[in-house]
Amino acid sequence: MQTHFTEEQLRDPGTRRANAILRSCVHCGFCTATCPTYQVLGDELDSPRGRIYLIKEMLENGRPADERTVRHIDRCLSCLACMTTCPSGVHYMHLVDHARAHIEKTYRRPWRDRALRWVLAQVIPHPGRFRLALVGAKMARPFARLLPDARLRAMVAMAPQVIPPVSRNDAPQVFAAVGARRMRVALMTGCAQKALNTDINDATIRLLRRLGCEVVVAKGAGCCGALTHHMGREAEAHRSAAANIAAWMAERRGGGLDAIVINTSGCGTTVKDYGHMFGATALAAEAAEVAALACDVTELLVRLEPQAMAPEALKVAYHAACSLQHGQKVTAAPKALLKAAGFEVVEPVDAHLCCGSAGTYNLLQPAISAELKRRKVATLEARAPQVIAAGNIGCMMQIGSATGIPVVHTVELLDWATGGPRPRALGPVAAGHNPAPSPG
């Protein structure tokens, strides 16, 4: 794609990066075939190619964002399926993130939109505040139909039936390895996950310790910054990311770190991109070091080679979170681990398509999100699984809200298969059922 940025415009690192990305696009349209919003809406401007044209025109002319451009950029899930499909290597993620930052700086949204986005940015990244918000949403559920805005109704619907108590395992501390220590790793405990489902971090800690890892929950680490980053709120996102970099580098310089383990794939995609986020700052070297240490929990588990045996023969439908399969290119590890543990693993058709969760997307674009959820759940249920496994809390909540099939994190099944407790979401063992013995 030909571009016409001025030399002055190209002095800005973000614009310079955008220019390089735009010039790599050859207009082929392969991305439209795998774009969820294009499939649902059928509008060229709701495809990656259409959005690229809008972004180019906005940035090249140096003008403030307009309502039309904002509408179509807001509808983007950032699922990154287009990046997997693109034969030219167009780095759409960096381009759309830059566009969102430009929108945030130059476009004044209607007051309801501003208020809603401010609340999301001030609540979800903070587990204590988010937990209180979930309690309030749960109390408001009987009156949800009276709420005038579909986005508010979506927020109320998001609250789980049971809000788990705080897990003390999420507090800063060190968990000793069981047996000989093989590695020392930091676990990113996240933000929303700590309020929505504490079983995931608990299972991760048990499993890693059992496999010889000393697990550190670093003091000062918190939200990865993804939520505010994808809303274009760069300053807030960078503050969160910088706090994590400082916390993990302190551990790296102290007791040492072999890896930073992440069990929420949306966070993992962001942390692995810290090197780019801080590339033009004084934090560049440390950010790049942290990004290099970051790995999805399944990437580390493949290296640790757990000796696992499924306590029950279960048919597991594996849902590939977009941030894991497209953002991090981690596709084989979760399925290989589950199969090696003795579970029967199946996948839905169109496994590359988003479930519609996408961070805060299901709250900000509830109609499109609901349609994508309907399609995803239908394809999963068509495989008649006994359980659905995923590697991202947002996907788990989204899918779990529309199916009666239990939804668990991949690591919960692997913890169970290596001697941990049965995942709570599976319920008690049925009377008269004789599960296979757990490994000694």
Beta strands, then each sheet from edge to edge (+ up, - down):
strand 1: 173-175
strand 2: 183-188
strand 3: 213-217
strand 4: 259-262
strand 5: 294-296
strand 6: 315-318
strand 7: 344-346
strand 8: 387-390
strand 9: 407-409
sheet 1: 1+ 3- 2- 4- 5-
sheet 2: 7+ 6+ 8+ 9+
end
